[in-house]
């Protein structure tokens, strides 16, 4: 009785299935394993970077809205590294300085004189140049935030099909071996099919976490992108209030 129970227990565990896989199946499992490691490294890195970006952006917005002048933080040389909003702000302040210089005003006089210095005026065309600088910086920062997301998208879409390829190939190989041996018993074909199905399992194990991570990361990137767009509009409005001179 005990011998019958032991003999009826399943023996097709993961290592057994891998051992019974053909060469193609083992190569595909190896590729999926390496891809999984790379996908997890991208997800962990992106989650860390986006968490820092969210925290620093929140701190930057709080500090910016406490000031009465749009370039006050720039004059104080306060830095918020890791915040895409601060990158937009810094480039916009440089654009303001460039437009003042184009009018024959030394930007250092304003920046060194502080917020209380005599306010130089900009016209509507120069304000539009500042707005264009903000839009370019938002687009550049969006590209940086979306870096390596294509790897996750590839893992999500390609892993199941790669696993399916290994399964189909393995099943074909198993049935081909059965035809060569002339044996149609289940014991003859079951090990090969088990090894073939392993590639589909591994493919799904790579694709599912990648899909969840991709959706979560995409949502966070979208939030930061919206924040950058809103801040760019807010900053341009503040510059218009402080510097615009209608001609």
Backbone as JSON, one array per atom type, in Angstrom:
{
  "sequence": "XXXXXXXXXXXXXXXXXXXXXXXXXXXXXXXXXXXXXXXXXXXXXXXXXXXXXXXXXXXXXXXXXXXXXXXXXXXXXXXXXXXXXXXXXXXXXXXXXXXXXXXXXXXXXXXXXXXXXXXXXXXXXXXXXXXXXXXXXXXXXXXXXXXXXXXXXXXXXXXXXXXXXXXXXXXXXXXXXXXXXXXXXXXXXXXXXXXXXXXXXXXXXXXXXXXXXXXXXXXXXXXXXXXXXXXXXXXXXXXXXXXXXXX",
  "N": [[0.84, -1.21, 0.0], [1.88, 1.31, 0.87], [3.95, 1.55, -0.94], [2.48, 1.84, -3.29], [1.22, 4.29, -2.87], [3.41, 6.03, -2.79], [4.35, 5.7, -5.36], [2.32, 6.86, -6.8], [2.51, 9.56, -6.41], [3.05, 12.88, -7.74], [5.81, 13.46, -9.89], [6.74, 15.28, -11.59], [8.23, 17.82, -11.11], [9.65, 21.16, -11.12], [12.44, 21.04, -11.66], [12.63, 18.48, -12.7], [11.05, 18.79, -14.98], [12.57, 20.68, -16.35], [14.89, 19.21, -16.79], [13.91, 17.31, -18.53], [13.37, 18.79, -20.73], [13.98, 19.68, -24.16], [16.88, 20.82, -26.02], [16.23, 23.3, -27.17], [14.12, 24.17, -25.55], [15.46, 24.45, -23.09], [17.24, 26.52, -23.71], [15.45, 28.59, -24.24], [14.22, 28.85, -21.72], [16.47, 29.71, -20.3], [16.92, 32.2, -21.56], [14.56, 33.53, -20.86], [14.9, 33.57, -18.09], [17.15, 35.24, -17.75], [16.07, 37.53, -18.91], [14.05, 38.02, -17.05], [15.5, 38.73, -14.75], [16.7, 41.09, -15.66], [14.39, 42.63, -16.17], [13.3, 42.85, -13.59], [15.36, 44.3, -12.35], [15.16, 46.71, -13.74], [12.58, 47.5, -12.95], [12.84, 47.8, -10.13], [14.8, 49.82, -10.03], [13.49, 51.91, -11.4], [11.21, 52.31, -9.79], [12.47, 53.23, -7.47], [13.72, 55.6, -8.41], [11.47, 57.07, -9.29], [10.06, 57.33, -6.93], [11.78, 58.97, -5.46], [11.72, 61.19, -7.17], [9.05, 61.96, -6.89], [8.93, 62.67, -4.15], [10.87, 64.75, -3.96], [9.79, 66.54, -5.79], [7.43, 67.22, -4.53], [8.46, 68.58, -2.3], [9.75, 70.67, -3.62], [7.61, 72.06, -4.87], [6.25, 72.94, -2.62], [8.16, 74.7, -1.5], [8.44, 76.52, -3.61], [5.9, 77.7, -3.86], [5.75, 79.07, -1.52], [7.21, 81.32, -1.87], [7.17, 84.75, -2.93], [8.0, 85.66, -5.35], [8.64, 84.56, -8.68], [11.24, 83.67, -9.38], [12.59, 83.41, -7.05], [13.57, 81.15, -5.64], [15.58, 80.34, -7.36], [17.3, 82.49, -7.21], [18.13, 82.19, -4.62], [19.62, 79.97, -4.83], [18.72, 77.4, -4.22], [18.54, 73.92, -4.36], [16.92, 71.07, -5.79], [17.53, 68.22, -6.33], [16.81, 65.52, -8.49], [14.17, 66.04, -8.9], [11.88, 66.36, -11.47], [10.29, 68.58, -11.88], [11.76, 70.66, -10.77], [13.85, 70.72, -12.6], [12.51, 71.7, -14.85], [11.84, 74.2, -13.81], [14.39, 75.35, -13.36], [15.51, 75.51, -15.95], [13.67, 77.24, -17.1], [14.09, 79.56, -15.61], [16.66, 80.13, -16.47], [16.02, 80.7, -19.1], [14.52, 83.04, -18.77], [16.55, 84.72, -17.82], [18.14, 84.72, -20.14], [16.46, 86.05, -21.95], [16.28, 88.55, -20.74], [18.92, 89.32, -21.03], [18.99, 89.55, -23.76], [17.65, 91.9, -24.12], [19.53, 93.7, -23.49], [20.11, 93.77, -20.84], [22.04, 92.92, -18.07], [21.88, 89.75, -16.8], [23.06, 89.01, -14.41], [22.9, 91.21, -12.79], [20.26, 91.31, -11.98], [20.04, 88.76, -10.77], [22.03, 88.86, -8.82], [21.23, 91.06, -7.47], [18.93, 90.31, -6.26], [15.48, 89.6, -5.32], [14.38, 92.01, -4.62], [15.46, 93.86, -6.31], [15.33, 96.37, -8.95], [12.73, 95.71, -11.2], [13.01, 94.22, -14.29], [11.46, 94.36, -17.47], [9.67, 92.17, -19.68], [8.63, 91.53, -23.04], [5.73, 90.36, -24.9], [6.58, 88.52, -26.82], [9.0, 87.62, -25.81], [8.11, 86.43, -23.5], [6.75, 84.32, -24.66], [8.91, 82.88, -25.6], [9.99, 81.97, -23.21], [7.9, 80.33, -22.44], [8.05, 78.4, -24.46], [10.52, 77.28, -23.83], [9.89, 76.06, -21.42], [8.08, 74.1, -22.29], [9.73, 72.53, -23.93], [11.52, 71.54, -22.03], [9.81, 70.09, -20.38], [9.08, 68.06, -22.18], [11.6, 66.84, -22.58], [12.19, 65.93, -19.99], [10.1, 64.15, -19.66], [10.82, 62.16, -21.47], [13.12, 61.23, -20.2], [12.01, 60.19, -17.84], [10.56, 58.08, -18.91], [12.5, 56.36, -19.68], [13.9, 53.16, -20.38], [11.45, 51.95, -20.12], [10.54, 50.69, -22.34], [11.79, 48.24, -22.26], [10.42, 46.81, -20.28], [7.9, 46.75, -21.51], [8.5, 45.15, -23.69], [9.15, 42.78, -22.36], [6.67, 42.15, -21.29], [5.08, 41.68, -23.57], [6.55, 39.9, -25.2], [7.44, 37.7, -23.68], [5.32, 35.71, -23.04], [4.83, 34.72, -25.65], [7.32, 33.77, -26.38], [7.6, 31.73, -24.5], [5.45, 30.15, -25.35], [6.37, 29.42, -27.86], [8.52, 27.74, -27.12], [7.03, 25.72, -25.88], [5.4, 24.66, -27.97], [7.39, 23.8, -29.71], [8.64, 21.92, -28.07], [6.54, 20.04, -27.66], [6.13, 19.16, -30.28], [8.62, 17.93, -30.63], [8.41, 15.94, -28.69], [6.27, 14.31, -29.61], [7.37, 13.64, -32.03], [9.51, 12.05, -31.21], [8.06, 9.99, -30.03], [6.89, 8.85, -32.28], [9.14, 7.89, -33.59], [10.1, 5.98, -31.81], [7.98, 4.25, -31.83], [6.19, 3.89, -29.8], [3.19, 4.47, -28.14], [2.45, 5.05, -25.61], [1.45, 6.77, -22.6], [3.46, 7.21, -20.75], [5.66, 7.42, -22.32], [5.49, 9.82, -23.68], [4.81, 11.76, -21.86], [6.94, 12.91, -20.13], [8.39, 14.52, -21.98], [6.4, 16.34, -22.79], [5.85, 17.57, -20.37], [8.29, 18.88, -19.94], [8.14, 20.59, -22.11], [5.95, 22.21, -21.52], [6.96, 23.68, -19.45], [8.27, 25.95, -20.42], [6.2, 27.68, -21.12], [5.11, 28.19, -18.6], [7.27, 29.5, -17.33], [7.48, 31.7, -19.04], [5.06, 33.02, -18.49], [5.49, 33.6, -15.8], [7.45, 35.5, -16.05], [6.15, 37.49, -17.55], [3.85, 38.32, -16.09], [4.62, 39.69, -13.55], [6.06, 41.74, -14.82], [4.09, 43.02, -16.31], [2.41, 44.03, -14.29], [4.24, 45.7, -12.93], [4.87, 47.44, -15.06], [2.42, 48.75, -15.53], [2.01, 50.06, -13.06], [4.29, 51.72, -12.94], [3.92, 53.24, -15.25], [1.63, 54.65, -14.56], [2.62, 56.26, -12.45], [4.55, 57.75, -13.82], [2.88, 59.12, -15.57], [1.5, 60.71, -13.75], [3.58, 62.39, -12.81], [4.19, 63.63, -15.2], [1.86, 65.09, -15.73], [1.98, 66.79, -13.52], [4.3, 68.23, -14.19], [3.43, 69.57, -16.53], [1.36, 71.14, -15.45], [2.82, 72.68, -13.61], [4.56, 74.05, -15.34], [2.78, 75.73, -16.7], [1.86, 77.18, -14.51], [4.23, 78.45, -13.67], [4.89, 80.04, -15.92], [2.71, 81.74, -15.89], [3.22, 83.1, -13.49], [5.65, 84.35, -14.15], [4.7, 85.99, -16.17], [3.08, 87.69, -14.66], [5.03, 88.92, -13.1], [6.98, 89.95, -14.85], [6.0, 90.78, -17.36], [5.67, 93.19, -19.86], [3.58, 95.16, -21.52], [3.66, 96.13, -24.83]],
  "CA": [[0.0, 0.0, 0.0], [2.77, 2.47, 0.96], [4.66, 1.65, -2.22], [1.54, 2.34, -4.31], [1.01, 5.72, -2.63], [4.61, 6.74, -3.21], [4.46, 5.66, -6.81], [1.28, 7.68, -7.4], [2.79, 10.98, -6.19], [3.59, 13.53, -8.94], [7.26, 13.62, -9.89], [7.08, 16.28, -12.62], [8.49, 19.13, -10.54], [10.28, 22.09, -12.05], [13.75, 20.53, -12.08], [12.4, 17.33, -13.57], [10.58, 19.29, -16.27], [13.71, 21.3, -17.03], [15.79, 18.14, -17.23], [13.29, 16.6, -19.65], [13.22, 19.69, -21.87], [14.99, 19.56, -25.19], [17.86, 21.91, -26.01], [15.54, 24.56, -27.47], [13.39, 24.57, -24.35], [16.4, 24.92, -22.07], [17.75, 27.82, -24.15], [14.37, 29.57, -24.04], [14.11, 29.08, -20.27], [17.61, 30.55, -19.91], [16.68, 33.56, -22.04], [13.51, 34.11, -20.02], [15.45, 33.81, -16.76], [17.98, 36.44, -17.84], [15.15, 38.65, -19.12], [13.36, 38.31, -15.8], [16.44, 39.46, -13.88], [16.84, 42.45, -16.2], [13.12, 43.33, -15.97], [13.19, 43.18, -12.16], [16.31, 45.37, -12.06], [14.58, 47.95, -14.27], [11.44, 47.89, -12.12], [13.32, 48.29, -8.83], [15.47, 51.11, -10.25], [12.5, 52.93, -11.76], [10.4, 52.61, -8.61], [13.3, 54.05, -6.58], [13.89, 56.93, -9.0], [10.2, 57.79, -9.31], [9.72, 57.69, -5.55], [12.59, 60.15, -5.14], [11.2, 62.31, -7.96], [7.79, 62.41, -6.29], [9.21, 63.34, -2.87], [11.56, 66.01, -4.21], [8.87, 67.46, -6.46], [6.52, 67.74, -3.5], [9.21, 69.57, -1.53], [10.0, 71.84, -4.46], [6.38, 72.82, -5.03], [5.97, 73.61, -1.34], [9.09, 75.82, -1.36], [8.17, 77.5, -4.67], [4.66, 78.42, -3.59], [5.93, 79.93, -0.35], [7.89, 82.54, -2.3], [6.31, 85.74, -3.59], [8.55, 85.97, -6.66], [8.82, 83.27, -9.37], [12.63, 83.21, -9.48], [13.2, 83.56, -5.73], [14.35, 79.96, -5.31], [16.78, 80.35, -8.2], [18.2, 83.49, -6.65], [18.66, 81.65, -3.37], [20.45, 78.81, -5.18], [18.21, 76.18, -3.62], [18.54, 72.81, -5.31], [16.05, 69.93, -5.51], [18.0, 67.22, -7.27], [15.93, 64.37, -8.65], [12.81, 66.49, -9.2], [11.73, 66.86, -12.84], [9.7, 69.92, -11.83], [12.85, 71.61, -10.55], [14.58, 70.85, -13.87], [11.72, 72.63, -15.65], [11.98, 75.52, -13.2], [15.75, 75.87, -13.56], [15.68, 75.9, -17.35], [12.83, 78.41, -17.35], [14.79, 80.71, -15.04], [17.75, 80.45, -17.4], [15.4, 81.34, -20.27], [14.2, 84.41, -18.36], [17.81, 85.44, -17.84], [18.56, 84.91, -21.52], [15.64, 87.09, -22.57], [16.71, 89.84, -20.19], [20.2, 89.65, -21.65], [18.71, 89.96, -25.14], [17.2, 93.3, -24.06], [20.64, 94.53, -23.08], [20.2, 93.79, -19.37], [22.92, 91.87, -17.54], [21.1, 88.94, -15.86], [23.7, 88.93, -13.1], [22.45, 92.33, -11.97], [19.01, 90.9, -11.36], [20.24, 87.61, -9.91], [22.82, 89.25, -7.66], [20.5, 92.08, -6.73], [17.86, 89.69, -5.49], [14.1, 89.86, -5.72], [14.06, 93.4, -4.38], [16.09, 94.73, -7.3], [14.38, 96.91, -9.91], [12.22, 94.65, -12.06], [13.1, 94.44, -15.72], [10.24, 93.89, -18.12], [9.74, 91.39, -20.89], [7.46, 91.7, -23.89], [4.94, 89.15, -25.13], [7.38, 87.57, -27.6], [9.98, 87.02, -24.91], [7.36, 85.52, -22.64], [6.49, 83.12, -25.45], [10.15, 82.12, -25.63], [10.06, 81.28, -21.92], [6.92, 79.24, -22.48], [8.6, 77.34, -25.32], [11.58, 76.61, -23.07], [9.23, 75.18, -20.44], [7.51, 72.95, -23.0], [10.83, 71.65, -24.34], [12.07, 70.86, -20.86], [8.83, 69.07, -19.98], [9.21, 66.92, -23.1], [12.87, 66.16, -22.3], [12.06, 65.22, -18.72], [9.19, 63.01, -19.88], [11.61, 61.11, -22.11], [13.99, 60.65, -19.17], [11.18, 59.38, -16.94], [10.11, 56.89, -19.61], [13.64, 55.55, -20.06], [13.89, 51.72, -20.08], [10.1, 51.38, -20.05], [10.38, 49.79, -23.48], [12.25, 46.9, -21.88], [9.29, 46.16, -19.6], [6.86, 46.49, -22.51], [8.95, 43.99, -24.46], [9.02, 41.6, -21.5], [5.24, 41.84, -21.15], [4.5, 41.18, -24.82], [7.33, 38.84, -25.85], [7.67, 36.51, -22.82], [4.37, 34.61, -23.26], [4.99, 34.12, -26.97], [8.56, 33.0, -26.36], [7.27, 30.51, -23.79], [4.59, 29.33, -26.21], [7.24, 28.83, -28.88], [9.21, 26.6, -26.53], [6.07, 24.64, -25.64], [5.03, 24.03, -29.24], [8.57, 23.08, -30.19], [8.84, 20.73, -27.23], [5.48, 19.05, -27.95], [6.47, 18.55, -31.57], [9.75, 17.03, -30.42], [7.96, 14.77, -27.92], [5.49, 13.43, -30.48], [8.27, 13.06, -33.03], [10.23, 10.95, -30.57], [7.13, 8.88, -29.86], [6.72, 8.19, -33.57], [10.36, 7.16, -33.91], [10.18, 4.8, -30.94], [6.85, 3.38, -32.09], [5.46, 3.68, -28.56], [2.13, 5.46, -27.98], [2.03, 5.08, -24.21], [1.54, 8.08, -21.96], [4.75, 7.33, -20.08], [6.69, 7.73, -23.3], [5.38, 11.19, -24.16], [4.53, 12.7, -20.76], [8.1, 13.71, -19.71], [8.69, 15.54, -22.97], [5.36, 17.37, -22.75], [6.08, 18.33, -19.14], [9.4, 19.79, -20.2], [7.72, 21.6, -23.07], [5.04, 23.15, -20.84], [7.72, 24.52, -18.51], [8.59, 27.24, -21.03], [5.02, 28.55, -21.0], [5.01, 28.61, -17.2], [8.31, 30.5, -17.08], [7.11, 32.9, -19.78], [4.01, 33.73, -17.74], [6.09, 34.13, -14.58], [8.17, 36.73, -16.41], [5.24, 38.5, -18.1], [2.88, 38.85, -15.12], [5.2, 40.8, -12.76], [6.44, 42.85, -15.69], [2.87, 43.76, -16.67], [1.99, 44.79, -13.11], [5.21, 46.78, -12.74], [4.75, 48.41, -16.15], [1.22, 49.57, -15.32], [2.23, 50.94, -11.91], [5.27, 52.73, -13.3], [3.3, 54.14, -16.23], [0.73, 55.54, -13.84], [3.43, 57.25, -11.73], [5.14, 58.65, -14.81], [1.81, 59.99, -16.04], [1.24, 61.7, -12.71], [4.65, 63.37, -12.85], [4.06, 64.39, -16.44], [0.79, 66.07, -15.52], [2.5, 67.79, -12.6], [5.21, 69.1, -14.93], [2.62, 70.44, -17.38], [0.67, 72.12, -14.61], [3.78, 73.61, -13.05], [5.06, 74.91, -16.41], [1.77, 76.76, -16.9], [1.86, 78.03, -13.32], [5.43, 79.29, -13.66], [4.77, 81.04, -16.97], [1.75, 82.74, -15.41], [3.9, 83.92, -12.49], [6.59, 85.2, -14.87], [3.9, 87.01, -16.83], [2.67, 88.66, -13.65], [6.17, 89.66, -12.55], [7.9, 90.55, -15.83], [5.42, 91.15, -18.64], [5.49, 94.61, -20.16], [2.83, 95.26, -22.76], [4.17, 97.18, -25.72]],
  "C": [[0.87, 1.25, 0.0], [3.52, 2.65, -0.35], [3.76, 2.21, -3.3], [1.3, 3.84, -4.15], [2.21, 6.52, -3.11], [4.73, 6.78, -4.73], [3.43, 6.54, -7.5], [1.51, 9.18, -7.2], [3.37, 11.6, -7.46], [5.1, 13.73, -8.82], [7.71, 14.7, -10.86], [7.23, 17.65, -11.98], [9.26, 19.97, -11.55], [11.61, 21.56, -12.55], [13.61, 19.33, -12.99], [11.97, 17.79, -14.97], [11.72, 19.94, -17.06], [14.67, 20.25, -17.57], [15.25, 17.4, -18.45], [13.1, 17.48, -20.87], [14.29, 19.41, -22.91], [15.9, 20.78, -25.16], [17.19, 23.27, -26.26], [14.8, 25.07, -26.25], [14.31, 25.1, -23.27], [16.98, 26.3, -22.44], [16.7, 28.9, -23.91], [14.18, 29.87, -22.56], [15.26, 29.96, -19.78], [17.43, 31.99, -20.34], [15.63, 34.25, -21.17], [14.02, 34.41, -18.61], [16.3, 35.08, -16.74], [17.09, 37.67, -18.05], [14.4, 39.03, -17.87], [14.25, 39.11, -14.84], [16.57, 40.91, -14.35], [15.55, 43.25, -15.96], [12.95, 43.73, -14.51], [14.15, 44.3, -11.78], [15.79, 46.71, -12.56], [13.44, 48.42, -13.38], [11.89, 48.46, -10.78], [13.97, 49.66, -8.99], [14.46, 52.21, -10.55], [11.62, 53.3, -10.57], [11.18, 53.5, -7.64], [13.42, 55.48, -7.11], [12.59, 57.72, -8.97], [9.74, 58.16, -7.9], [10.5, 58.93, -5.12], [12.07, 61.38, -5.9], [9.91, 62.84, -7.36], [8.04, 63.19, -5.0], [9.86, 64.7, -3.1], [10.66, 67.02, -4.91], [7.87, 68.05, -5.48], [7.21, 68.81, -2.66], [9.44, 70.85, -2.34], [8.74, 72.7, -4.61], [6.03, 73.58, -3.75], [6.86, 74.84, -1.17], [8.78, 76.91, -2.4], [6.94, 78.33, -4.33], [4.71, 79.26, -2.33], [6.53, 81.27, -0.73], [6.92, 83.46, -3.03], [6.79, 86.07, -5.0], [8.9, 84.66, -7.37], [10.26, 82.77, -9.43], [13.35, 83.3, -8.13], [14.06, 82.35, -5.37], [15.64, 79.9, -6.12], [17.79, 81.34, -7.66], [18.85, 83.0, -5.37], [19.53, 80.42, -3.58], [20.01, 77.53, -4.46], [18.08, 75.1, -4.69], [17.59, 71.71, -4.83], [16.38, 68.84, -6.53], [17.06, 66.01, -7.29], [14.51, 64.76, -8.98], [12.74, 66.97, -10.64], [11.1, 68.25, -12.87], [10.78, 70.97, -11.61], [13.67, 71.79, -11.82], [13.84, 71.81, -14.81], [11.9, 74.06, -15.13], [13.35, 76.13, -13.5], [15.96, 76.33, -15.0], [14.84, 77.12, -17.7], [13.48, 79.67, -16.77], [15.96, 81.12, -15.92], [17.21, 81.13, -18.65], [15.03, 82.78, -19.96], [15.47, 85.25, -18.38], [18.31, 85.7, -19.24], [17.76, 85.99, -22.23], [15.97, 88.47, -22.03], [18.02, 90.29, -20.82], [19.99, 90.12, -23.08], [18.22, 91.41, -25.2], [18.32, 94.25, -23.61], [20.81, 94.64, -21.58], [21.1, 92.64, -18.94], [22.12, 91.05, -16.53], [21.72, 88.87, -14.48], [23.26, 90.08, -12.2], [21.15, 91.98, -11.27], [19.24, 89.77, -10.37], [21.05, 87.96, -8.67], [22.09, 90.29, -6.82], [19.36, 91.52, -5.92], [16.49, 90.12, -5.99], [13.75, 91.32, -5.56], [14.67, 94.36, -5.37], [15.03, 95.28, -8.25], [13.99, 95.85, -10.95], [12.35, 95.04, -13.52], [11.89, 93.77, -16.39], [10.55, 93.08, -19.37], [8.5, 91.67, -21.73], [6.79, 90.34, -24.15], [5.74, 88.1, -25.9], [8.42, 86.88, -26.73], [9.31, 86.08, -23.92], [7.04, 84.22, -23.37], [7.74, 82.25, -25.55], [10.35, 81.35, -24.32], [9.08, 80.11, -21.89], [7.43, 78.09, -23.35], [9.71, 76.57, -24.6], [10.98, 75.65, -22.05], [8.67, 73.94, -21.12], [8.6, 71.99, -23.46], [11.39, 70.87, -23.16], [11.11, 69.79, -20.35], [8.94, 67.85, -20.87], [10.5, 66.14, -22.83], [12.78, 65.35, -21.01], [11.12, 64.03, -18.84], [9.94, 61.85, -20.53], [12.54, 60.43, -21.1], [13.2, 59.75, -18.22], [10.76, 58.07, -17.6], [11.27, 56.0, -20.05], [13.55, 54.12, -19.54], [12.49, 51.14, -19.94], [9.83, 50.45, -21.23], [10.83, 48.38, -23.18], [11.12, 46.13, -21.2], [8.17, 45.84, -20.59], [7.22, 45.28, -23.36], [8.81, 42.71, -23.66], [7.56, 41.18, -21.39], [4.71, 41.16, -22.41], [5.24, 39.96, -25.38], [7.44, 37.56, -25.01], [6.63, 35.41, -23.04], [4.54, 33.93, -24.61], [6.27, 33.3, -27.05], [8.34, 31.68, -25.62], [6.4, 29.57, -24.61], [5.39, 28.68, -27.32], [7.97, 27.62, -28.34], [8.28, 25.42, -26.29], [5.72, 23.91, -26.92], [6.19, 23.21, -29.79], [8.79, 21.8, -29.39], [7.8, 19.65, -27.47], [5.74, 18.37, -29.28], [7.61, 17.54, -31.42], [9.32, 15.76, -29.69], [7.18, 13.81, -28.8], [6.34, 12.83, -31.59], [9.07, 11.9, -32.46], [9.35, 9.74, -30.36], [6.94, 8.12, -31.17], [7.95, 7.37, -33.93], [10.46, 5.87, -33.11], [9.06, 3.81, -31.21], [6.05, 3.07, -30.85], [4.45, 4.8, -28.38], [1.65, 5.54, -26.54], [2.23, 6.48, -23.63], [2.89, 8.28, -21.29], [5.86, 7.71, -21.05], [6.67, 9.2, -23.7], [5.24, 12.2, -23.05], [5.75, 13.5, -20.32], [8.44, 14.82, -20.69], [7.68, 16.67, -22.97], [5.51, 18.22, -21.49], [7.21, 19.32, -19.31], [9.01, 20.91, -21.14], [6.83, 22.65, -22.4], [5.78, 24.07, -19.88], [8.02, 25.89, -19.12], [7.41, 28.2, -20.97], [4.87, 29.06, -19.58], [6.04, 29.71, -16.91], [7.99, 31.81, -17.81], [6.05, 33.71, -19.07], [4.56, 34.32, -16.45], [6.92, 35.37, -14.84], [7.19, 37.83, -16.8], [4.34, 39.12, -17.04], [3.48, 39.93, -14.22], [5.58, 42.0, -13.61], [5.23, 43.68, -16.07], [2.39, 44.61, -15.5], [2.92, 45.97, -12.88], [5.09, 47.84, -13.81], [3.56, 49.33, -15.94], [1.41, 50.53, -14.14], [3.2, 52.06, -12.25], [4.69, 53.73, -14.29], [2.37, 55.13, -15.55], [1.51, 56.63, -13.09], [4.09, 58.24, -12.68], [4.09, 59.62, -15.35], [1.49, 61.07, -15.02], [2.31, 62.8, -12.71], [4.59, 64.24, -14.1], [2.99, 65.46, -16.31], [1.25, 67.17, -14.57], [3.45, 68.76, -13.3], [4.44, 70.06, -15.83], [1.94, 71.53, -16.57], [1.65, 73.15, -14.05], [4.31, 74.56, -14.12], [4.07, 76.04, -16.68], [1.74, 77.73, -15.72], [3.06, 78.97, -13.32], [5.35, 80.39, -14.72], [3.78, 82.13, -16.56], [2.39, 83.66, -14.37], [4.93, 84.85, -13.15], [5.85, 86.32, -15.6], [3.47, 88.1, -15.85], [3.84, 89.53, -13.21], [6.95, 90.44, -13.6], [7.23, 91.12, -17.07], [5.24, 92.65, -18.73], [4.81, 94.71, -21.52], [3.37, 96.44, -23.58], [3.19, 97.41, -26.85]]
}
